[in-house]
Amino acid sequence: MIDSSAVPQGRPDPLPTPAVPVIPGKPTSASRITLSHIMSAHDTNLLGTVHGGVVMKLVDDAAGAVAGRHSGGPAVTGAMDEMAFLEPVRVGDLLHVKAQVNWTGKTSMEIGVRVVAERWNESGPAKQVASAYLVFVAVDADGQPRRVPQVLPETDRDRRRWQEAQIRRTHRLARRRAIVELRRERAAEGLED
Ligand SMILES: CC(C)(COP(=O)(O)OP(=O)(O)OC[C@H]1O[C@@H](n2cnc3c(N)ncnc32)[C@H](O)[C@@H]1OP(=O)(O)O)[C@@H](O)C(=O)NCCC(=O)NCCS
């Protein structure tokens, strides 16, 4: 949805007004964040390690902050996929949740999140414990999708992430289309209500 207040007002412009105002792009680094959190006994599951849902909440929080910063306003979680838990997270771990915009479409953004843990009782480098990819959609005051600035990758790693995100996007949409089509066919055959 285009904000009509962005269209120039006053005397008619002799030049044709573009139907879609151009939004300047933003570099990846402008919205990249790291959210750090110490895991406590309140975060554990029955096995005594940290509950996966606690990590997912932190991932969603970090991705939401990036999406809001990049798009300059509210953005909602549209999809979350490839949430991978690579190592258990333990009480006392200092988690660093690192998030950045990998890719932008018209109104949606893919946010990549990497979670690393510093163990309180181990020396050595922080260990990667989880990763995820989330689709956020920027919305206006009515909850309708609104345009986002294009992300401008700055490094080779950013460019690789952009290309990988494009592959995931293609697969996500193809999978969704295929499932909708299958359901339509089954409904047409009267196989389900
Ligand atoms: C996300 C939401 C705004 C999308 O609304 P919609 O009417 O389906 O919007 P559209 O079909 O126009 O899609 C908007 C964009 O999202 C993308 N999108 C929507 N669903 C998607 C999905 N499951 N996977 C990937 N992308 C998706 C579309 O491809 C489109 O991207 P583009 O504009 O960059 O090309 C709407 O579904 C919503 O409000 N969902 C609830 C969100 C929420 O409350 N999240 C918090 C969880 S409690």
PDBQT file of the ligand as one rigid body, heavy atoms in Angstrom, charges set to zero:
ROOT
HETATM    1  C1  LIG A 201       1.473 -11.454   6.512  1.00  0.00    +0.000 C 
HETATM    2  C2  LIG A 201       0.202 -10.798   5.934  1.00  0.00    +0.000 C 
HETATM    3  C3  LIG A 201       0.211  -9.288   6.200  1.00  0.00    +0.000 C 
HETATM    4  C4  LIG A 201       0.230 -11.049   4.416  1.00  0.00    +0.000 C 
HETATM    5  O1  LIG A 201      -0.971 -10.552   3.913  1.00  0.00    +0.000 OA
HETATM    6  P1  LIG A 201      -1.503 -11.022   2.460  1.00  0.00    +0.000 P 
HETATM    7  O2  LIG A 201      -2.801 -10.374   2.231  1.00  0.00    +0.000 OA
HETATM    8  O3  LIG A 201      -1.364 -12.500   2.352  1.00  0.00    +0.000 OA
HETATM    9  O4  LIG A 201      -0.473 -10.300   1.562  1.00  0.00    +0.000 OA
HETATM   10  P2  LIG A 201       0.038 -10.656   0.113  1.00  0.00    +0.000 P 
HETATM   11  O5  LIG A 201      -0.561 -11.920  -0.415  1.00  0.00    +0.000 OA
HETATM   12  O6  LIG A 201      -0.119  -9.392  -0.657  1.00  0.00    +0.000 OA
HETATM   13  O7  LIG A 201       1.579 -10.931   0.398  1.00  0.00    +0.000 OA
HETATM   14  C5  LIG A 201       2.419  -9.893   0.877  1.00  0.00    +0.000 C 
HETATM   15  C6  LIG A 201       3.849 -10.371   0.744  1.00  0.00    +0.000 C 
HETATM   16  O8  LIG A 201       4.077 -11.427   1.674  1.00  0.00    +0.000 OA
HETATM   17  C7  LIG A 201       4.579 -12.568   0.987  1.00  0.00    +0.000 C 
HETATM   18  N1  LIG A 201       4.052 -13.733   1.692  1.00  0.00    +0.000 N 
HETATM   19  C8  LIG A 201       2.824 -13.894   2.215  1.00  0.00    +0.000 A 
HETATM   20  N2  LIG A 201       2.726 -15.112   2.785  1.00  0.00    +0.000 NA
HETATM   21  C9  LIG A 201       3.917 -15.721   2.628  1.00  0.00    +0.000 A 
HETATM   22  C10 LIG A 201       4.442 -17.002   2.985  1.00  0.00    +0.000 A 
HETATM   23  N3  LIG A 201       3.724 -17.913   3.642  1.00  0.00    +0.000 N 
HETATM   24  N4  LIG A 201       5.710 -17.283   2.637  1.00  0.00    +0.000 NA
HETATM   25  C11 LIG A 201       6.455 -16.368   1.981  1.00  0.00    +0.000 A 
HETATM   26  N5  LIG A 201       6.022 -15.144   1.622  1.00  0.00    +0.000 NA
HETATM   27  C12 LIG A 201       4.762 -14.829   1.923  1.00  0.00    +0.000 A 
HETATM   28  C13 LIG A 201       4.058 -12.412  -0.426  1.00  0.00    +0.000 C 
HETATM   29  O9  LIG A 201       4.832 -13.155  -1.343  1.00  0.00    +0.000 OA
HETATM   30  C14 LIG A 201       4.209 -10.925  -0.628  1.00  0.00    +0.000 C 
HETATM   31  O10 LIG A 201       5.586 -10.607  -0.858  1.00  0.00    +0.000 OA
HETATM   32  P3  LIG A 201       6.062  -9.419  -1.870  1.00  0.00    +0.000 P 
HETATM   33  O11 LIG A 201       5.111  -8.259  -1.710  1.00  0.00    +0.000 OA
HETATM   34  O12 LIG A 201       7.434  -9.061  -1.397  1.00  0.00    +0.000 OA
HETATM   35  O13 LIG A 201       6.038 -10.014  -3.234  1.00  0.00    +0.000 OA
HETATM   36  C15 LIG A 201      -1.107 -11.424   6.534  1.00  0.00    +0.000 C 
HETATM   37  O14 LIG A 201      -1.181 -12.777   6.155  1.00  0.00    +0.000 OA
HETATM   38  C16 LIG A 201      -1.132 -11.310   8.051  1.00  0.00    +0.000 C 
HETATM   39  O15 LIG A 201      -1.467 -10.258   8.585  1.00  0.00    +0.000 OA
HETATM   40  N6  LIG A 201      -0.783 -12.398   8.740  1.00  0.00    +0.000 N 
HETATM   41  C17 LIG A 201      -0.727 -12.389  10.206  1.00  0.00    +0.000 C 
HETATM   42  C18 LIG A 201       0.640 -11.901  10.640  1.00  0.00    +0.000 C 
HETATM   43  C19 LIG A 201       0.819 -11.950  12.125  1.00  0.00    +0.000 C 
HETATM   44  O16 LIG A 201      -0.080 -11.595  12.880  1.00  0.00    +0.000 OA
HETATM   45  N7  LIG A 201       2.004 -12.390  12.540  1.00  0.00    +0.000 N 
HETATM   46  C20 LIG A 201       2.306 -12.553  13.938  1.00  0.00    +0.000 C 
HETATM   47  C21 LIG A 201       2.086 -13.947  14.350  1.00  0.00    +0.000 C 
HETATM   48  S1  LIG A 201       1.124 -14.070  15.802  1.00  0.00    +0.000 SA
ENDROOT
TORSDOF 0
